[in-house]
């Protein structure tokens, strides 16, 4: 059986979309349940009771959890004979929480990985059963790193389940040192803050690709331009943060507190992502200054 979150609206038409795991399950005739909640005393208590009854009837040996997005109550953790195993996309205890891939790239980490963890009541605090490491490449975005870790996680959980069945997994408590939390990405974080260094902003562009996508406001109207790719230049500039120092087919160069950020793939509202040369052919670039973070936040759009 597969438990998946309820279908969510997505895309321009905001039509309900099933998760990938649900689509796979339906294609392979695997039963699917989509409770809106799992707390027996919560708002969706009846759905939770129905889900519990269905799971108890299965008498599962183990449950595998991957990016489920709901906190599992104790009754779920206690139900499988061998417990619940979580596929977590970081090297625990670093980057516990909701956005480990984003935060690892944003922080400039050079390595990440997958931890197969025995779940407990805490937030990603359970014992580690298996760890696989992966280098973060200089050009990795959250999109590319997610796909690498998804493949690595799939391989790791298969090995973990085989070893678990043979009683060959050793549970190791997470070390007390090195704990940090990958807090949920907020949309307001997408606005580029030119008072940071170019290196920090280049990492943010990669970290926020594909969601929420780094963005800047330009022109008197504050038109929103998403920045999908950018690089930090070694150029030294005495221009004020946010000043546009050069515009060419190679990129739109914006001064930062330290260094210059070259924006190389952009997207206007309602248009497609495109290389900067194509972006400039669609409409000439006239802004000599992009908006500050404070202006972007004040606009609230």
C-alpha positions, 0 to 999 in steps of 0.5 A: 500500500502507498500513502500519499498526500492529497492531490494538490493544484499545480501549474498555470491552470491550478488543476489538481495533480497527483504525486509521482508516487501515486501515479506509479502506484496506480499504474502498477495496481498498488492500493493508494490512500490519501488521508489529509491527516493522521492524528486520531484526535485531529481535524481529520480524525475519521480519515486517520481512523480509516487509515489506521484500520487499513494499515493494521489489516496489512500487518506491515513489517516495515514502512518506508517514508520519503518526503511525505510532508506530514508528521507521523504520530506515534501510532504510525511509528509503532505499527510496523514490526520493524518500524518506519525508515526515512530516506533523508537527503542529508548527512545527519545530523547536519540539515535536519528538517524540511529543506536539506538540499536547498540549505546545503547548496545555499551554505556552500557545502561541498558534500551531502548524501542520503541517510537511512534513518530509523524514525522516532518522534523527533524531527529527523533525530532517529538512529542512523542505519545507512549513510551514502555520501555524494559530492556537491558539484560547483554548478549543482542546483536543487533540481539537479542535486535532488535527482542525484539524491533521489537515485542514490536514496532509492539504491540505499533503501533497497540495500537497507531493506535487504540488510534489515531482513537479514538482521544486518543493520546496526543502528547508530545514534546521531552525534550531538555535535554538528546538528543544524536545521534546514528550515522550510524555504519561504517565498520572501527569501527568493528576492536577491539581496545585493548587500550580500556577496556575489558568491552568496547570491550565486549559491542562492540562485542555485539553491532556489532552482526550481523553487521558489526561484531567485528573483529581482525587480527592475524598472520604475514599475518593479517588473519581476524577473526570475534569475535561473542561472548566475555566476559570481565574477572575480571583478572588483567594482566600486559601484553601489550594491544593486547597480547594473555595471554591464549588460551584454549577451554574456549576462547582466552584471549587478554589483553586490556588497562584494563582487559582481553577480552575472545573471545568465538565464532569466525569465519575465512574468508570463514568458519562458526561461531563456538565455540572457542574449535571447532575453535582451532581444525580446526587450532592451534592458534599460535599468541602471539599478535593480531594486533593493531587498527592502523595496522588494519586500515592501511591494508584497507581490 
